[in-house]
Amino acid sequence: MELTVEQVLALAPDAAAAKAGKQHGVPKPWQGLGRSAEALWGQCQGSALYQVKIELATLTCACTCPSHKLPCKHSLGLLLLLAGTPAALPEAEPPEWVQAWLSKRVAAAGQRQTRAVEQAEKAAHADPVEQAKQQAKRADKRMTQVQAGIASCDLWLNDLVRNGLAGLEQQPASFWENQAARLVDAQAPGVALRVRALAELPGSGPDWPERLLGELGRLALLTHAFARLEALDPALREDVRQLIGWTLTQDEVAARGEHLADDWLLVGQWVEEEDRFRTQRNWLVGARSGRHALILQYSPRPILPPFPEPLLPATQQAGELAYWPSAYPLRARFVARQGTPDRLTRLPGVATFADALAGVAGAVARQPWLDRFLIVVNGATILRANATHWRAQDRAGSGLPLTGDNHWRLLALGGGAPVDLAAEWDGLALRPLAVGVEGAVHPL
């Protein structure tokens, strides 16, 4: 496995952990270092001698230190040693304390599989008639609540548009939050999130009325689609239910979603910090299929537990994804991964932004509530328009604006020459995620 320092630091739960990890990414505080095809390990001297081990297939870390952060600074230090000083980690047989941990993880995976089989057998032997009655009763109760909540939301939207958008800049936060709270009570949390997002638009820029009206239209399209739920195509019906707030378990995704095995290139990763949780978006491209996939992960705040599955940007790994059922399948999760992640050396993309936006248009035609898309363009030039505005220009001379604040580094990596650019498009601007230069991919 080959890693870069950038990739390792992307796993850090916060800046403090990243800084402390760098301090432990040198051989001096370590002893008993080693690695095998399955794991890394070592003992790090701090206030005590801590045992650190990392499973390479999933990058799952474990350390005997008392830190609540995962990965801790010692785990990050061990990964940084692999990235910067791989010779410090000789090939060896895992010591007993590492082998015991690996065996325990294998046993735990077997137990989870056994429990899943037992639950399936229990469900198969349950009274199907009584089970169906209970499920139907719960489903009917929720549907009644959601229908009432959506009807109330429609009235609110009608009043909002009838009264006009002027003056919304002066509305207190409670104007939006009260409506969102009613939708949460009606068990429509997905619609509530969209209402809360509307509150950020008034006064956000000179074109805010146009943007707000567009989002109100998309919200109305969703509520009207819900009113005609049974008339929709089954795949689009799945989208509407999920957007309203019905969630799928991992087993349901695995059973009902499309499965695709490929060599998956993780071309971009972005983490958003919010009041109550962090959201990690991982953008993947299938090396053979060319299919895009989005893996979403969440971590609650203010504590900083790790995201459920460690994923390294600018790596590739063979595996099988299960997509959430959708008219345009995009969100996915790994159901199996083979081998260890390899360093990514290229960004497969299209020639122009027009080609990329044509793909976006096709996706929106199938699922009109998508709001973020992966764009990968080969041969883009980074240009500074003025002190605050940057853009990326393709070989045909067309350009799109950039958002974010890391553009000087992006420009430096390419040296002003055309680069391969992976970015997230939200309909207004590109957020750079990775750049490919001279056979290397750098996460941003």
Buried (B, 14 or more C-beta within 10 A) or exposed (E): BEBBBBBBBBBBBEEEBBEBBBEBBBBEBBEBBBBBEBBBBBBBEEEEEBBBBBBBBBBBBBBBBEBEBBBBBBBBBBBBBBBBBEEBBEEEEBBEEBBEBBEEBEEEEEEEEEEEEEEEEEEEEEEEEEEEEEEEEEEEEBEEBBBBBBBBBBEBBEEBEEEEBEEBEEEEEEBBBEBBBBBBEBBBBBBBBBBBBBBEBBEEEEEBBEBBEEBBEEBBEBBEBBBEBEEBEEBBBBBBBBBBBBEBEEEEBBEEBBEBBBBBBBBBBBBEEEEEEBBBBBBBBBBEEEBBBBBEBEBEEEEBEBBEBBBBBBBBBBBBBBBBBBBBBBBBBBBEBEEBBBBBEBBBBBEBBEBBBEBBEEBBEBBBBBEBBBBBBBBBBBBEEEEEEBBBBBBEEBBBEBBBEEBEEBBEBBEEEBBBBBBBBEEEBBBBBBBBBEEBBBBB
